[in-house]
Amino acid sequence: MQCPGQDSRYWSGEDVFESKCPACGQSVEFFKDDSRQRCRNCGTQVFNPKMDFGCAAYCPYAEQCLGALPPELAAAQGELFKDKVATALRKYFGSDNRRIHHAEAVAEQAEIIGKAEQGGDMQVIMACAYLHDIGIKEAERKFNSSAARYQHSEGPPVAKELLQGLRAKPELIDEVCDIISHHHTPRESETVNFKVLYDADLIVNMAEQYQEKPPTQEQLDHLINLMLTQAGAQQAKAALQRFVQG
């Protein structure tokens, strides 16, 4: 049975309307279920101003359905995806608040650095930030160790399953899993996405360590020199200077 709202037999005069092209001002005719129309005067693709594009904020196929997403919808899609990954992380770690808080702290730093650094993909960066240590549970279960090499081997399968459950794009899943598989050990050549995650994780790890043993200024300067991005170095100085021994 077809929904009456989508069946043109039930439409009123308000369900067919005109809107002005934002490029040339020419009238463009819409049926209420048109997602977009092309202006006959200048060829600009015009989105239906009366259509609710709420589904585009979460649907992984929105770009195929609607074409190039308007900036506000692309931003909403990224924010919702970030929240879904964060929720999946919390569900996976359950009552392990220490691991959850660490991931959230890394995500906070990664968002600051990623937005300041050019050339990164914030969806990849935020997924990596939340899921970079996702292999710890399996590493401890199988090897009774949280050593980096076990996190690197056990993390990608868990991350892949979680991201597939969120209907993430295959290319995003592949990149996130690759970064997780060596997130403690940079290769000779790395992407901006990896560098942002690496710097954010290092900042949080050092902040946790410095609460127990404050560094000297020399030690902090050395750490800042280890950062892979300029924005990471700036954020490390801003976030960690307060720990330096007086």
Secondary structure by P-SEA (a helix, b strand, c coil): ccccccccccccccccccccccccccbbbbccccccccccccccccccccccccccccccccccccccccaaaaaaaaaaaaaaaaaaaaaaaccaaaaaaaaaaaaaaaaaaaaacccccaaaaaaaaaccccaaaaaaaacccccaaaaaaacaaaaaaaaaaacccaaaaaaaaaaaaccccccccccaaaaaaaaaaaaaaaaaaaaaccccaaaaaaaaaacccaaaaaaaaaaccccccc
